[in-house]
Structures are given as structure tokens and as C-alpha cells.
């Protein structure tokens, strides 16, 4: 799918241009905006532009990056190992070497050629005029490479091209959204904002990795028998004390890790918080539940998924949700990326409600030609464990399901002005396994977010002084008197606002 042979057609496996036009029309009727995945760093080796470049057609010979001799000091653009042949390739049809950062089948376009830039602008205009509302831009770091492995990404020339491209897109549709994919450190991602003239938002890959670190099972407390009547150890050096200290340190590290990430992204005056688009998982990584919950069908497995949802949707910034995360969709294996891209589970029928043909692309070897002796697996996976509980149909009617939790959080994120965009955040320390964060506002009452980071045990937290009195829990629209301390159920999320303000919101 990233080896485009034409930039103006729909891949035949997905349908026709008429199908695409119908999709756009149906989406607009429901006020759904569609962002089109656009790859401009490279095209397919079978693209007409590259075939003409191979033939040294006068117009197209410099549409790609060619060198007469093998350049030195190059390697994989996101690595450190010097290996020029990893990115410089040959074809018998033309002497010399062409640059392809992602493999020989995907030659990089030459963005130092103004004609190439105009071609790409034409591609963007075509789809915008078709009704697309923006683009998810793949591999934004690699448009223009320098002359060494240290300068194969994030060059000033690359930033300049994205600013120019953004200006062009906005001239066609001022409301079009540009989302960039840049798998790198936060400070480098921030450079693509360019004072609001570059990419509108960029994916925050670090958030998903952080969730996996935070939600991995903590070490169990030791069953040390040398304890007093209160269950406290009589031996200060006991293994129980050691494991308790380890758990306490890990819980503190969890809170600090979340806070450091938020502070880095939302205390930068030059880049707004919404620029960072966080998510828990995407098509390139194993699903959260698969990595975090080896037991798959236990209560703590579902609790971990709900904690991840809370930390995703109750922190500032633009959010993305990979299909199926809202129902804790799992996978059978992590041996190939096809496993995290399998069928959406709508109901408990044989095909999970995915289609009406009783055929599953995921079980058809024709789509996986690179895998020898491909063996169908989805049906066996579907009929084992608790997978049928991980369907929209089941969770819509199940109280406290992951789906219901996501829906509540999304409604809060969308409709609550303080949770959506607070003026400031305040983290409270010494709260054990409970994440306590205050959202401050100059125009509304503050909001308080409490999340029990322990999916298996209740946790009691000493409440900050400001969180005492009559409050409304916005998660379930219930009133509560808070004083001193409060106990949260395993994995529980609470969102509080003072009762008076809550009643005004309701009116």
C-alpha cells in the first residue's frame, strides 16, 4: 500500500473511484470527515515516473535521487550503522545508484527538483477537490536527505518543503488537517509545527510505549509468614518489604513518567498541546491487551484496558483511537503485523459481523504471498478464550464494559471545556498507586481526575485539601461527599467537579 503505482487512482482491491465518491458523499451526510493516507516521500518502482527515470527521459531523469558512484557514510535513515547499500540501490536499466530509504521497491522522490514539488501539490489538490478533509502524512522526516547518515532525517530543507506544502493545502481548503507521522523524540517532532505554518498535528508514539510500561503487571507481594496481626512484617529485611518497596517505587515512577511527558508537551509556549496526537496503539504494534494481559480473560485484563483509556482521553491533546481498542480487541500472535490488523469484532456471529460473505481476507493466503504455506488462523482464534466478549454487541449491553468506558470518556473529552483544554495542570505527589491530577481553569471550576493505576487491588488515597466537600462525579453523574481520603476500586477512574458548578453545567 505504500508502493504507489498511481497517485490518482483507487487501488482495485478496495473498489473504484465511484465507490470512493459514494463514500465521501455518505460521510458528509453524517458530518464525518475523512483523512486520506498520503505518502509523498517515495513511490513504487513500477510508477510511471520511475520507469521514465530509468529510461533517462529528459523530464523525469531527475525525479529521483541518483548518484553515479556509491555514496559513502549512509545507512538506514533511522539508525546509526553505516551501510550505504541499505539505502542506495541499482537497476540494470540505468547506470548508477538510486536512493530508497525504505527499500529498493520504494525509490525516494527528489524534492530538490521543483517539478517534483509541483507534481505532489497536484496530487494533494486532486484529492482535496474530491472531498478529502486532510491527509495523514507518512514518513515526514525523510523528504530531503543530506550527505551523511547524520543528516538523512529532519533536515532544514525537509521542514521548508512541509511549510510550503501546508500553505498549498490551506489554499485549496483552509480547514484541511495535516497529521504527520514522525517516529522520533518529542523535541524533534515539535520542529514540524513551525509556528503554526507546518504540520497541524503529529503522532506521539511515545505515549503508547509509556502506557505499556505503566500497565505491565507489578511484582507480587511476597507471602512472607513472619507478620504481626496487622499484616505488617516483623522482619524489616523480609522479601515482603522488599517487594512492597519495589511496588511503591514503580508506582511513583509511573506517575512521574506520565507527568514528565505531559509537562514537556504542554508547557512549551512555542508549540500548543493539541499538536501532539497521542494513541495507545496502531497498525504497526501489537495490541495493548496482547502485550499487557497474558491471562487474556481476567478482570485485571479489562481493567488495564480501561486505565489506558482514562490516561489517553483524560490528558490534554489530540487523541487517536485505533479500531478495536475501544472493545479491547486482542490478537492471536505477534509473529506478523497482520495479527493487529485483523477483523473488527461487531457481534458474536461466525464472521464477527465483519461481512456477509462468510469469507475472511485474514484467512486467505492470496493476500500474504510473502508467507510460505500460509495457514488460516482467525476462526480458531475467534472460538477460543473470551474473544466473543470483545465485540461491540456484547459490550453495548454489558455494564462497566471497556466500550461503555470509552464512550463516557469521549463524551467528557468532547463536551467538557476544562478537560478538553485546561489552562494548566497540577499533579499531586505522594498518592501511591493513584494518579491525581487537577485541571485548572480561569473561567470554570477546576476538574479533578483520579485513576487507580492498580488493575487488581483497591487503593486508598489521601485527598488534597481542595478535594474536600460536595462534588459531582462526572463519570457516572453521581453526587459524593469527599473528606480526608477515598478508596478507588481496581482500575477505577473518577472525575470530580464541585457540586455547585456541576449543577450549573447540567442546567
C-alpha positions in Angstrom: 0.0 0.0 0.0 3.0 2.3 0.3 4.3 1.4 -3.1 2.0 3.7 -5.1 1.9 3.0 -8.8 -0.5 5.8 -9.4 -1.3 8.8 -7.2 -4.7 9.5 -8.8 -6.5 6.1 -8.7 -8.1 3.9 -6.1 -6.4 0.5 -5.5 -8.7 -2.0 -7.3 -8.7 -4.3 -4.2 -10.7 -1.6 -2.5 -13.1 -0.7 -5.3 -13.5 2.1 -7.9 -13.4 5.8 -7.9 -17.2 5.7 -8.0 -17.1 3.8 -4.7 -14.8 6.4 -3.3 -17.1 9.3 -4.4 -20.0 7.4 -2.7 -18.0 7.1 0.5 -17.2 10.8 0.6 -20.9 11.7 0.0 -22.2 9.3 2.7 -19.6 10.6 5.2 -20.6 14.2 4.6 -24.2 13.4 5.2 -23.3 12.2 8.6 -20.8 15.0 9.3 -17.9 12.6 9.3 -14.6 13.9 7.9 -12.2 11.6 6.1 -8.4 12.0 6.2 -6.6 10.3 3.3 -3.3 8.5 3.9 -0.8 10.2 1.6 2.8 9.0 1.1 4.9 11.5 -0.8 8.4 10.5 0.3 8.5 7.8 -2.3 6.5 5.9 -4.9 6.6 2.3 -6.4 9.4 1.1 -8.6 6.6 0.5 -11.1 5.3 4.0 -11.0 5.4 5.7 -14.5 7.7 8.4 -13.1 10.3 5.9 -12.0 10.1 3.9 -15.2 10.7 7.0 -17.2 13.6 8.0 -14.9 15.2 4.6 -15.5 14.9 5.3 -19.2 16.6 8.7 -18.6 13.6 10.6 -20.1 14.7 14.2 -20.1 11.8 15.4 -17.9 11.9 12.5 -15.4 15.6 11.6 -15.1 16.0 13.8 -12.0 12.6 13.0 -10.4 14.5 10.6 -8.1 17.8 10.8 -6.3 20.6 9.3 -8.5 24.4 9.1 -8.0 27.0 7.9 -10.4 29.0 6.1 -7.7 28.0 4.5 -4.4 28.0 7.3 -1.8 29.8 6.8 1.5 28.6 7.3 5.1 24.9 6.4 4.6 22.7 3.9 6.3 19.2 3.3 7.4 17.8 6.8 8.0 16.6 6.0 11.5 19.7 4.0 12.5 23.3 4.6 13.3 25.1 1.8 11.4 26.9 3.0 8.3 25.8 0.7 5.4 25.3 2.7 2.1 23.9 -0.3 0.3 21.0 -0.4 2.7 19.6 2.8 1.0 21.4 3.0 -2.3 20.2 0.5 -5.0 20.8 -0.3 -8.6 18.8 -1.2 -11.7 20.2 -2.8 -14.8 18.2 -0.3 -17.0 20.2 2.7 -15.8 23.8 3.0 -14.5 24.4 4.5 -11.1 22.6 4.2 -7.8 19.2 5.5 -6.7 18.3 6.4 -3.1 15.4 4.5 -1.4 15.2 4.9 2.4 12.5 2.2 2.8 13.8 -0.4 0.4 14.6 -0.9 -3.2 10.9 -1.2 -4.2 10.2 2.4 -3.0 12.5 4.9 -4.6 12.6 8.3 -2.9 11.4 11.3 -4.9 13.9 14.1 -5.4 12.4 17.1 -3.6 15.3 19.3 -4.7 13.6 19.2 -8.1 10.9 21.9 -8.2 9.0 19.9 -10.8 8.5 17.1 -8.2 7.2 19.5 -5.7 4.6 20.7 -8.2 3.6 17.2 -9.0 2.9 16.4 -5.3 0.9 19.6 -5.0 -1.2 18.5 -7.9 -1.8 15.2 -6.1 -2.9 16.9 -3.0 -5.2 19.3 -4.9 -6.8 16.3 -6.7 -7.9 14.6 -3.5 -8.9 17.8 -1.7 -11.1 18.7 -4.6 -12.6 15.2 -4.4 -13.7 16.0 -0.9 -11.0 14.7 1.3 -10.7 16.7 4.6 -6.9 16.3 5.1 -4.0 13.9 5.0 -2.2 11.6 7.3 1.3 12.1 6.0 3.7 9.2 6.2 7.4 9.4 6.9 7.5 13.2 7.1 11.2 13.2 8.4 12.8 11.9 5.2 11.9 14.1 2.2 15.3 15.7 1.7 18.4 13.8 2.9 21.8 15.3 3.5 25.1 13.8 2.5 25.7 11.6 5.6 23.9 9.2 7.9 23.6 12.0 10.4 21.6 14.2 8.0 19.2 11.7 6.4 16.3 12.9 8.5 14.8 16.2 9.9 16.8 18.4 7.6 16.0 22.2 7.2 15.1 21.5 3.6 12.5 18.9 4.7 10.9 21.4 7.1 10.8 24.1 4.4 9.0 21.8 2.0 6.4 20.9 4.6 5.7 24.5 5.3 5.3 25.1 1.5 3.1 22.0 1.2 0.9 23.1 4.1 0.4 26.6 2.6 -0.7 25.0 -0.7 -3.1 22.6 1.1 -4.7 25.5 3.0 -5.1 27.5 -0.2 -7.3 24.7 -1.5 -9.1 24.0 1.8 -8.3 26.3 4.7 -9.8 23.7 7.2 -7.9 20.7 5.9 -6.0 18.8 8.6 -2.4 17.6 8.2 -1.3 14.9 10.5 2.4 13.9 10.5 3.9 10.5 11.2 7.3 11.1 12.8 8.7 8.3 15.0 11.3 10.3 17.0 11.8 12.3 20.2 9.3 14.9 21.3 11.7 17.8 20.7 12.3 16.8 17.1 8.6 16.2 16.5 7.9 19.8 17.7 10.1 21.3 15.0 7.4 20.3 12.4 4.9 22.8 13.9 6.9 25.7 12.6 4.9 28.4 14.4 1.6 27.1 13.0 2.8 27.1 9.4 3.9 23.5 9.1 2.1 20.2 10.1 -1.0 20.8 12.1 -0.5 17.8 14.5 2.0 14.9 14.8 1.6 11.4 16.2 3.0 10.9 19.7 4.4 7.4 19.5 5.9 7.7 23.0 2.5 7.7 24.7 1.7 4.2 23.6 5.1 2.9 24.7 4.6 4.7 28.1 1.2 3.0 28.6 2.8 -0.4 28.1 5.4 0.4 30.7 2.9 1.7 33.2 0.4 -1.1 32.9 2.7 -4.1 32.9 1.8 -6.2 36.0 3.7 -5.1 39.1 5.7 -7.6 41.1 3.5 -9.5 43.5 3.9 -9.0 47.2 5.8 -11.9 48.9 3.8 -14.3 51.0 6.1 -13.8 54.0 4.6 -15.6 57.0 6.6 -13.5 59.6 4.0 -10.8 60.1 2.1 -9.3 63.0 -1.7 -9.2 63.5 -2.0 -6.1 61.2 -0.2 -8.0 58.4 3.0 -5.9 58.8 6.3 -7.6 58.5 8.2 -8.3 61.7 11.4 -8.6 59.7 12.5 -5.3 58.1 14.6 -7.1 55.6 11.9 -9.5 54.6 11.2 -10.3 50.9 7.7 -8.8 51.5 9.2 -5.5 52.5 11.5 -5.5 49.5 8.7 -6.3 47.1 6.5 -3.6 48.7 9.2 -1.0 48.3 9.7 -2.1 44.7 6.0 -1.7 44.0 6.0 1.7 45.7 8.9 2.9 43.7 7.4 1.6 40.5 4.1 3.4 41.2 6.0 6.6 41.8 7.9 6.2 38.6 4.6 5.6 36.7 3.2 8.9 37.9 6.4 10.8 37.2 6.7 9.3 33.7 3.2 10.5 32.7 3.7 13.9 34.3 7.1 14.4 32.6 5.6 13.7 29.2 2.6 16.0 29.8 4.9 18.8 31.1 7.2 18.5 28.2 4.3 18.8 25.7 2.0 21.2 27.4 4.4 23.7 29.0 6.1 24.6 25.7 4.9 28.1 24.8 6.1 27.7 21.2 4.1 24.5 20.4 0.5 24.1 21.6 -0.5 21.0 23.4 -3.0 19.9 20.8 -0.1 19.4 18.3 0.8 16.1 20.0 -1.6 13.4 18.9 -1.4 10.5 21.4 -2.7 7.0 20.9 -2.3 3.7 22.7 -1.7 1.5 19.7 -1.6 1.5 15.9 -1.3 -0.9 12.9 2.5 -1.4 13.4 2.4 -2.6 17.0 0.9 -5.5 18.9 -2.4 -4.6 20.6 -2.2 -3.3 24.1 -4.2 -6.2 25.6 -1.9 -8.8 24.0 1.2 -7.2 25.5 -0.2 -6.4 28.9 -2.5 -9.3 29.8 -1.2 -12.8 29.2 -4.2 -14.1 31.1 -6.4 -12.5 28.4 -9.8 -13.1 30.0 -9.3 -12.0 33.6 -10.9 -9.0 35.3 -7.5 -7.2 35.5 -7.1 -7.6 31.8 -10.2 -5.4 31.2 -9.2 -3.1 34.0 -5.8 -2.4 32.3 -7.6 -1.5 29.1 -9.8 0.9 30.9 -6.9 2.5 32.7 -5.2 3.1 29.4 -8.4 4.7 28.0 -8.5 7.0 31.0 -4.9 8.1 30.7 -5.4 8.6 27.0 -8.6 10.6 27.0 -8.3 12.4 30.2 -5.0 14.1 29.4 -4.8 17.1 27.1 -4.0 16.9 23.4 -5.4 15.5 20.2 -6.4 11.8 20.5 -6.5 8.9 18.0 -8.2 5.6 18.6 -7.1 2.6 16.6 -10.1 0.5 15.6 -10.9 -2.2 18.2 -9.1 -0.7 21.1 -12.5 0.5 22.4 -13.6 -3.1 22.8 -10.2 -4.4 24.0 -9.7 -6.2 20.7 -7.0 -8.8 21.1 -4.8 -10.9 18.7 -3.7 -14.5 18.4 0.1 -13.9 17.9 2.7 -11.2 17.4 4.6 -13.1 14.7 3.4 -10.9 11.9 1.8 -7.4 11.8 -1.3 -8.9 10.1 -2.4 -10.0 13.6 -3.1 -6.5 14.9 -4.9 -5.7 11.6 -7.5 -8.4 11.7 -11.3 -8.3 11.7 -13.2 -5.8 13.7 -15.5 -7.8 16.1 -19.0 -6.3 15.7 -21.0 -9.3 17.0 -20.8 -13.0 18.0 -21.6 -14.5 14.6 -19.1 -16.7 12.7 -17.5 -13.7 10.9 -17.9 -11.4 13.9 -20.3 -9.3 11.8 -17.4 -8.2 9.6 -19.2 -9.1 6.3 -22.0 -11.3 5.0 -19.9 -13.4 2.6 -18.5 -15.9 5.2 -15.1 -15.2 3.6 -12.3 -13.7 5.6 -9.4 -12.0 3.9 -7.3 -12.7 7.1 -7.7 -16.4 6.4 -6.9 -16.2 2.7 -3.3 -16.9 1.7 -3.5 -15.0 -1.6 -3.1 -11.7 0.4 0.0 -12.9 2.2 2.1 -14.1 -0.7 5.3 -13.4 1.3 4.4 -16.1 3.9 5.2 -19.7 2.8 2.4 -22.2 3.3 0.1 -19.6 5.0 -2.3 -21.3 7.4 -5.7 -19.8 8.2 -5.9 -19.0 11.9 -8.7 -16.5 12.6 -11.6 -18.9 13.1 -9.7 -20.9 15.7 -8.8 -17.7 17.5 -12.4 -16.5 17.4 -13.7 -19.7 19.0 -11.3 -19.7 22.0 -10.9 -17.7 25.2 -13.2 -14.7 25.7 -12.9 -13.2 22.3 -16.7 -13.1 21.7 -17.0 -10.9 24.7 -14.7 -8.5 22.9 -17.4 -7.4 20.4 -19.5 -4.3 20.1 -22.7 -6.2 20.5 -21.7 -7.8 23.8 -20.1 -4.7 25.3 -23.0 -2.4 24.5 -25.2 -4.4 26.9 -22.6 -5.2 29.5 -22.4 -2.8 32.4 -18.9 -1.4 33.0 -17.5 -2.8 29.7 -14.5 -1.3 28.0 -16.7 0.1 25.2 -19.0 1.9 27.7 -16.0 3.3 29.5 -14.6 4.7 26.2 -17.9 6.3 25.3 -18.2 8.0 28.7 -14.7 9.4 28.4 -15.1 10.5 24.8 -18.3 12.4 25.7 -16.4 14.1 28.6 -13.4 14.9 26.4 -15.7 16.4 23.7 -18.1 18.4 25.8 -16.2 19.5 28.9 -14.2 22.7 28.2 -11.8 22.2 31.1 -10.9 18.6 30.4 -10.6 19.3 26.7 -8.3 22.3 27.1 -7.2 23.3 30.6 -5.2 26.4 31.2 -2.8 24.5 33.5 -2.3 21.0 35.1 -1.3 20.3 38.6 0.0 16.8 39.6 -0.2 15.7 43.3 2.6 13.6 44.7 2.6 11.0 47.4 -0.6 9.5 46.2 0.6 5.9 46.0 -0.9 4.0 43.0 -3.4 6.7 42.3 -2.9 9.3 39.6 -4.3 12.5 41.0 -4.3 15.4 38.5 -6.1 18.8 38.8 -7.2 20.6 35.7 -7.2 24.4 36.3 -9.3 26.9 34.5 -9.6 30.7 34.7 -13.3 30.6 33.7 -14.7 27.4 35.1 -14.4 25.4 38.3 -11.4 23.1 38.3 -11.7 19.4 37.5 -10.0 16.6 39.4 -9.0 13.3 37.7 -8.2 10.3 39.8 -7.1 7.0 38.3 -6.3 3.8 40.2 -3.2 2.6 38.3 -3.5 -0.8 40.0 -5.9 -3.1 38.0 -6.0 -5.8 40.6 -6.4 -4.0 44.0 -8.3 -1.3 45.7 -6.3 1.8 46.6 -7.0 4.4 49.2 -5.6 7.9 48.6 -5.2 10.9 50.9 -7.2 13.6 49.2 -5.7 17.1 48.6 -7.3 19.8 50.7 -9.1 21.3 47.6 -10.8 18.0 47.1 -12.9 18.0 50.2 -16.6 18.8 50.3 -19.6 18.1 48.0 -18.6 17.0 44.5 -20.2 15.5 41.4 -18.6 12.5 39.8 -18.8 13.3 36.0 -18.1 9.6 35.1 -21.5 8.4 36.4 -23.2 11.7 37.2 -23.5 10.9 40.9 -23.0 13.2 43.9 -20.5 12.4 46.7 -19.2 14.0 49.9 -15.4 13.8 50.0 -13.3 14.2 53.1 -9.9 13.1 54.1 -9.4 10.0 52.0 -11.1 8.0 49.4 -10.9 4.4 48.2 -10.9 3.5 44.5 -11.9 0.1 43.1 -9.3 -1.7 41.0 -8.6 0.3 37.8 -11.3 2.8 38.7 -11.4 6.3 37.2 -13.1 9.3 38.9 -13.6 12.8 37.5 -14.8 15.4 40.1 -16.2 18.9 39.9 -17.6 20.9 42.8 -21.3 20.2 43.2 -22.5 23.8 42.6 -20.6 24.0 39.3 -21.9 20.6 38.2 -25.5 21.7 38.7 -24.8 24.8 36.6 -23.4 22.6 33.9 -26.4 20.4 33.9 -28.8 23.4 33.6 
